[in-house]
Amino acid sequence: MKWLLFIVLFSISYTAYNQQTDYESPNRYRFKYKSVVYKGSKMDITAQLRKIKNSPKFSGIPEEIQTGLNELFKDAKSQFFPRVYRKKAIIFLNALYDYEEFVIMYNGALYDVVEKLKRDMKRIDFKLERQYIKAKTVVDRAKKKNSRNTEEIDSLDTERQKSLIRLASHRWMKKKFDGYKGINIVENPDELITEFKKAEAAYIYSLFRKKSVDEIKKYLESEIIDFYYKKAIVEIDPEKLDLQYINKYN
């Protein structure tokens, strides 16, 4: 009976020893990811993962996404057993490099949207000014016809004012977009593009594997127009607008 008890205790101690050496042995922490071999102690590999996470190319990760990546990193480094640690480390690396692919897609899609809007704004500039001139002409005619018809005149003048604001906002936006040159506008953006990118990054990231790039571009186009229009409204002074095509109407 004593021999049986001794054998059981020895077996338990031996198993515990193996488990301890399993996660303490530097040679057991080794795996390959994207042609890079990670090896050494758990502390060594964790330091490698932290260095990658904190590298400049991942410095602009939005807070919402960064929080998720940090949780995966913490989950990996908290593991004691090599097999589980490797699994969690790879999950973290997958998420990190998935974000890198996302950034490439996001920048490319946003650049294409900006280039499209530059062409569209140039094309519709004359159209918006012509609409304003027509609205103003209608108001002037109504005043000459019957200056006492204030209800109709006020209604027409409201439409004229809306048309003027649209034109002035468009000109403000067009000036901004005309100044954007090359892919650098999204890789090293100004304050406006930076603000827009950060505001939309988390949502676009959620669409990354669910929607096509064309669908994402359509969403970005709609949102960036709205974003810039709201910025323009608080910056413009419609009454100081210079008409560019007025000679074409005469």
Residue pairs with C-beta under 8 A, 6 or more apart in sequence:
19 81
22 28
22 81
22 82
23 42
23 80
23 81
23 82
23 85
25 82
26 40
26 41
26 44
28 82
29 38
29 39
29 40
29 41
29 42
29 44
29 45
29 82
29 85
29 86
30 37
30 38
30 39
30 40
31 37
31 38
31 39
31 86
31 89
31 90
32 38
33 89
33 90
33 93
34 93
34 97
38 45
38 48
38 49
38 89
39 45
42 77
42 82
42 85
45 85
45 89
46 76
46 77
49 73
49 76
49 77
49 89
49 92
49 93
50 73
52 58
52 93
52 96
53 69
53 73
53 96
57 100
58 96
58 99
58 100
60 103
61 69
61 99
62 198
62 201
62 202
62 205
64 201
64 202
65 99
65 201
65 202
65 205
68 95
69 92
69 95
69 96
69 99
72 88
72 91
72 92
72 95
73 92
75 88
75 91
75 92
76 85
76 88
76 89
76 91
76 92
79 85
79 88
98 208
99 205
101 208
102 204
102 205
102 208
105 208
105 213
105 216
106 197
106 201
106 204
106 205
107 183
107 186
107 187
108 213
109 213
109 216
109 217
109 220
110 186
110 193
110 197
110 220
110 224
111 183
111 185
111 186
112 217
113 217
113 220
113 221
113 224
114 177
114 180
114 185
114 186
114 193
114 224
116 221
117 177
117 221
117 224
117 225
118 177
118 178
118 180
121 170
121 173
121 174
121 177
121 178
122 174
124 170
125 170
125 171
125 174
125 244
126 245
126 248
128 163
128 166
128 167
128 170
129 167
129 243
129 244
129 245
130 245
130 249
131 163
131 166
131 167
132 160
132 163
132 164
132 166
132 167
132 243
133 243
133 246
133 249
135 156
135 159
135 160
135 163
135 164
136 160
136 163
136 164
138 156
138 159
138 160
139 153
139 156
139 157
139 160
142 149
142 152
142 153
142 156
143 153
146 152
147 153
161 238
164 238
164 241
165 233
165 236
165 238
167 238
167 241
168 232
168 236
168 237
168 238
168 241
169 229
169 232
169 233
169 236
170 232
171 236
171 241
172 231
172 232
172 235
172 236
173 225
173 228
173 229
173 232
176 192
176 228
177 228
180 193
185 193
186 193
186 197
189 197
192 228
192 231
196 223
196 224
196 227
199 227
200 220
200 223
204 216
204 219
204 220
207 215
207 216
207 219
211 219
